[in-house]
């Protein structure tokens, strides 16, 4: 296991700054699997910040995502260091990109060697998919479009986690259900942010869909996520999955009631219940 204390502290600091949902469950994982999941999250968040960049032109977004994916694919194939190439790629965007993106090479370095290729593979596929949807200007017409988009930006998170659980202690989970796990969390995010998205002329609802249809889509995928965690017996991994899943269910309930989010008290109750329940 890698023991670079400074890099470990930096990774957890940036993780805490970028994810309120996942910081706590990641911190509760056992050390080696914690490093793998933290690295994976930071790698994917790094490219997500490129995709979501509001000031960057679409052409730049597409180019950066494809070139990052190319560098990650090359590292899988050759094992060659990528820090210098990433620094050169990001140099023109130093003032625009956040720390989590600019330090992508550090997050790759932080990942345990024996699972790095799996993390890079999912991240590279995600980057290619994000670039494809950026080229389409994120215009979604059908349910199939929505499923494709949410596969790349979130379903792949489930796939990557499934690979990490198997690597760590042989835990085997269903990959299709894993995709539902990622999609379920993402669809709740879409519902939570759809008003803000509309202000920047982005709409992830398929043609003709209203809130009811998107609520059903979220419920269907959260049901798959509930089924996904049934195969997990390792307590820390189970808690890792249960906490964001319980928060997604709670947020969806709040949204259905016309509220924008759960209260801080509700969040704490949900997290504690998730960790106590079997």
ZIJO-V66887 format. One record per residue. N is the residue number from 1. RES is the residue in three letters. PSI is psi in whole degrees, 0 to 359 (NA if undefined). BURIAL is I if it has 9 or more other ideal C-beta (glycine too) atoms within 8 Angstrom, else O. D_CENTER is the distance of its C-alpha to the mean C-alpha in Angstrom with 2 decimals. Layout:
[[N;RES;PSI;BURIAL;D_CENTER] [N;RES;PSI;BURIAL;D_CENTER]]
//
This chain:
[[1;UNK;139;O;23.71] [2;UNK;144;I;23.23] [3;UNK;28;O;24.91] [4;UNK;99;O;24.45] [5;UNK;318;O;24.69] [6;UNK;314;O;24.10] [7;UNK;321;I;20.91] [8;UNK;314;I;19.70] [9;UNK;318;O;20.69] [10;UNK;317;I;19.13] [11;UNK;314;I;15.72] [12;UNK;328;I;15.89] [13;UNK;311;O;17.37] [14;UNK;323;I;14.71] [15;UNK;315;I;12.01] [16;UNK;324;O;14.28] [17;UNK;335;O;14.75] [18;UNK;346;I;11.21] [19;UNK;104;I;9.82] [20;UNK;328;O;12.50] [21;UNK;317;O;10.65] [22;UNK;347;I;9.41] [23;UNK;312;I;12.28] [24;UNK;308;O;14.95] [25;UNK;328;I;13.75] [26;UNK;317;I;12.74] [27;UNK;333;O;16.16] [28;UNK;351;O;17.88] [29;UNK;160;I;17.05] [30;UNK;152;O;19.92] [31;UNK;307;O;20.16] [32;UNK;318;I;19.38] [33;UNK;330;I;16.42] [34;UNK;317;I;15.21] [35;UNK;319;I;15.50] [36;UNK;313;I;13.65] [37;UNK;320;I;10.53] [38;UNK;316;I;10.84] [39;UNK;313;I;11.42] [40;UNK;315;I;8.53] [41;UNK;314;I;6.08] [42;UNK;322;I;8.64] [43;UNK;314;I;9.08] [44;UNK;325;I;5.88] [45;UNK;326;I;6.44] [46;UNK;315;I;9.93] [47;UNK;332;I;9.89] [48;UNK;323;I;8.03] [49;UNK;331;I;11.01] [50;UNK;312;I;13.32] [51;UNK;320;I;12.45] [52;UNK;1;O;12.82] [53;UNK;120;I;15.89] [54;UNK;338;O;18.71] [55;UNK;344;O;21.60] [56;UNK;138;I;20.88] [57;UNK;153;O;22.61] [58;UNK;320;O;20.98] [59;UNK;319;O;22.94] [60;UNK;320;I;21.59] [61;UNK;312;I;17.95] [62;UNK;314;I;18.68] [63;UNK;313;O;20.68] [64;UNK;314;I;18.28] [65;UNK;315;I;15.33] [66;UNK;321;I;17.87] [67;UNK;323;I;19.56] [68;UNK;314;I;16.58] [69;UNK;319;I;15.79] [70;UNK;318;I;19.52] [71;UNK;320;I;19.71] [72;UNK;319;I;17.02] [73;UNK;321;I;18.91] [74;UNK;323;I;22.12] [75;UNK;322;I;21.13] [76;UNK;317;I;20.46] [77;UNK;324;O;23.84] [78;UNK;339;O;25.89] [79;UNK;5;O;24.33] [80;UNK;145;O;25.44] [81;UNK;148;O;24.08] [82;UNK;0;I;21.89] [83;UNK;313;I;22.18] [84;UNK;317;O;25.22] [85;UNK;320;O;23.95] [86;UNK;319;I;20.73] [87;UNK;317;I;23.00] [88;UNK;318;O;25.29] [89;UNK;318;I;22.67] [90;UNK;346;I;21.27] [91;UNK;313;O;24.82] [92;UNK;347;O;25.69] [93;UNK;17;I;22.62] [94;UNK;319;O;23.03] [95;UNK;347;O;23.85] [96;UNK;327;O;21.08] [97;UNK;144;I;17.91] [98;UNK;168;O;16.50] [99;UNK;320;O;16.88] [100;UNK;329;I;13.29] [101;UNK;314;I;13.80] [102;UNK;335;I;17.44] [103;UNK;24;I;16.95] [104;UNK;318;I;14.62] [105;UNK;326;I;17.62] [106;UNK;320;I;17.80] [107;UNK;326;I;14.38] [108;UNK;317;I;15.50] [109;UNK;326;I;18.78] [110;UNK;335;I;17.43] [111;UNK;138;I;16.00] [112;UNK;135;I;18.77] [113;UNK;320;O;20.74] [114;UNK;354;O;20.92] [115;UNK;0;I;17.25] [116;UNK;315;I;16.41] [117;UNK;323;O;17.13] [118;UNK;318;I;14.70] [119;UNK;316;I;11.78] [120;UNK;323;I;13.33] [121;UNK;309;I;14.01] [122;UNK;321;I;10.58] [123;UNK;319;I;9.54] [124;UNK;318;I;12.91] [125;UNK;319;I;12.72] [126;UNK;314;I;9.60] [127;UNK;317;I;11.71] [128;UNK;317;I;14.72] [129;UNK;319;I;13.39] [130;UNK;318;I;12.25] [131;UNK;319;I;15.73] [132;UNK;316;I;17.39] [133;UNK;332;I;16.24] [134;UNK;320;I;17.13] [135;UNK;328;O;20.49] [136;UNK;4;O;20.87] [137;UNK;28;O;20.29] [138;UNK;32;I;17.56] [139;UNK;118;O;20.56] [140;UNK;124;I;19.95] [141;UNK;324;O;23.23] [142;UNK;169;O;22.76] [143;UNK;323;O;20.75] [144;UNK;321;O;20.26] [145;UNK;313;I;18.77] [146;UNK;318;I;16.31] [147;UNK;322;I;15.42] [148;UNK;313;I;15.10] [149;UNK;312;I;12.91] [150;UNK;337;I;10.47] [151;UNK;312;I;10.67] [152;UNK;319;I;9.60] [153;UNK;345;I;6.74] [154;UNK;320;I;5.42] [155;UNK;324;I;8.35] [156;UNK;336;I;7.84] [157;UNK;316;I;5.19] [158;UNK;318;I;8.34] [159;UNK;314;I;10.63] [160;UNK;319;I;9.62] [161;UNK;319;I;10.00] [162;UNK;318;I;13.20] [163;UNK;320;I;14.43] [164;UNK;318;I;14.01] [165;UNK;316;I;15.88] [166;UNK;317;I;18.52] [167;UNK;320;I;18.95] [168;UNK;307;I;19.33] [169;UNK;20;O;21.90] [170;UNK;7;O;22.27] [171;UNK;123;I;20.32] [172;UNK;125;O;20.17] [173;UNK;159;I;17.96] [174;UNK;125;I;18.06] [175;UNK;324;I;15.60] [176;UNK;320;O;16.32] [177;UNK;326;I;15.69] [178;UNK;321;I;12.38] [179;UNK;319;I;11.43] [180;UNK;323;I;12.94] [181;UNK;309;I;10.92] [182;UNK;316;I;7.61] [183;UNK;321;I;10.02] [184;UNK;313;I;11.73] [185;UNK;318;I;9.23] [186;UNK;320;I;8.56] [187;UNK;327;I;12.34] [188;UNK;320;I;13.16] [189;UNK;319;O;11.38] [190;UNK;315;I;13.47] [191;UNK;324;I;16.47] [192;UNK;329;I;16.06] [193;UNK;7;O;15.94] [194;UNK;330;I;18.21] [195;UNK;317;O;21.19] [196;UNK;320;O;19.65] [197;UNK;319;I;18.34] [198;UNK;326;I;21.94] [199;UNK;335;O;23.35] [200;UNK;24;O;21.78] [201;UNK;38;O;22.86] [202;UNK;134;O;19.53] [203;UNK;116;O;19.58] [204;UNK;5;I;17.07] [205;UNK;130;I;19.81] [206;UNK;159;I;21.79] [207;UNK;130;O;25.45] [208;UNK;351;O;27.46] [209;UNK;138;O;24.68] [210;UNK;190;O;25.17] [211;UNK;320;O;23.38] [212;UNK;317;O;24.87] [213;UNK;320;I;23.37] [214;UNK;325;I;19.83] [215;UNK;317;I;20.41] [216;UNK;319;O;21.58] [217;UNK;316;I;18.61] [218;UNK;316;I;16.32] [219;UNK;318;I;18.92] [220;UNK;317;I;19.18] [221;UNK;327;I;15.58] [222;UNK;329;I;15.58] [223;UNK;320;I;18.80] [224;UNK;322;I;17.21] [225;UNK;320;I;14.67] [226;UNK;320;I;17.83] [227;UNK;323;I;19.46] [228;UNK;315;I;16.69] [229;UNK;351;I;17.20] [230;UNK;335;O;20.96] [231;UNK;356;I;20.98] [232;UNK;124;I;19.66] [233;UNK;334;O;22.57] [234;UNK;119;I;21.41] [235;UNK;315;O;21.45] [236;UNK;323;I;18.89] [237;UNK;319;I;16.27] [238;UNK;315;I;17.38] [239;UNK;321;I;17.09] [240;UNK;317;I;13.55] [241;UNK;323;I;12.67] [242;UNK;326;I;15.40] [243;UNK;304;I;14.67] [244;UNK;330;I;11.50] [245;UNK;316;I;13.18] [246;UNK;321;I;16.42] [247;UNK;323;I;15.14] [248;UNK;315;I;13.82] [249;UNK;315;I;17.31] [250;UNK;320;I;19.03] [251;UNK;318;I;17.47] [252;UNK;319;I;18.40] [253;UNK;317;O;21.86] [254;UNK;317;I;22.25] [255;UNK;321;I;21.39] [256;UNK;333;O;23.94] [257;UNK;0;O;26.42] [258;UNK;7;O;26.00] [259;UNK;154;O;24.32] [260;UNK;332;O;21.46] [261;UNK;172;O;19.71] [262;UNK;153;I;20.69] [263;UNK;161;O;23.13] [264;UNK;320;O;22.51] [265;UNK;316;O;24.98] [266;UNK;320;I;23.28] [267;UNK;313;I;19.95] [268;UNK;320;O;21.97] [269;UNK;315;O;23.86] [270;UNK;316;I;20.87] [271;UNK;314;I;19.28] [272;UNK;320;O;22.74] [273;UNK;319;I;23.47] [274;UNK;321;I;20.32] [275;UNK;335;I;21.30] [276;UNK;327;O;24.91] [277;UNK;156;O;24.66] [278;UNK;NA;O;24.93]]
//
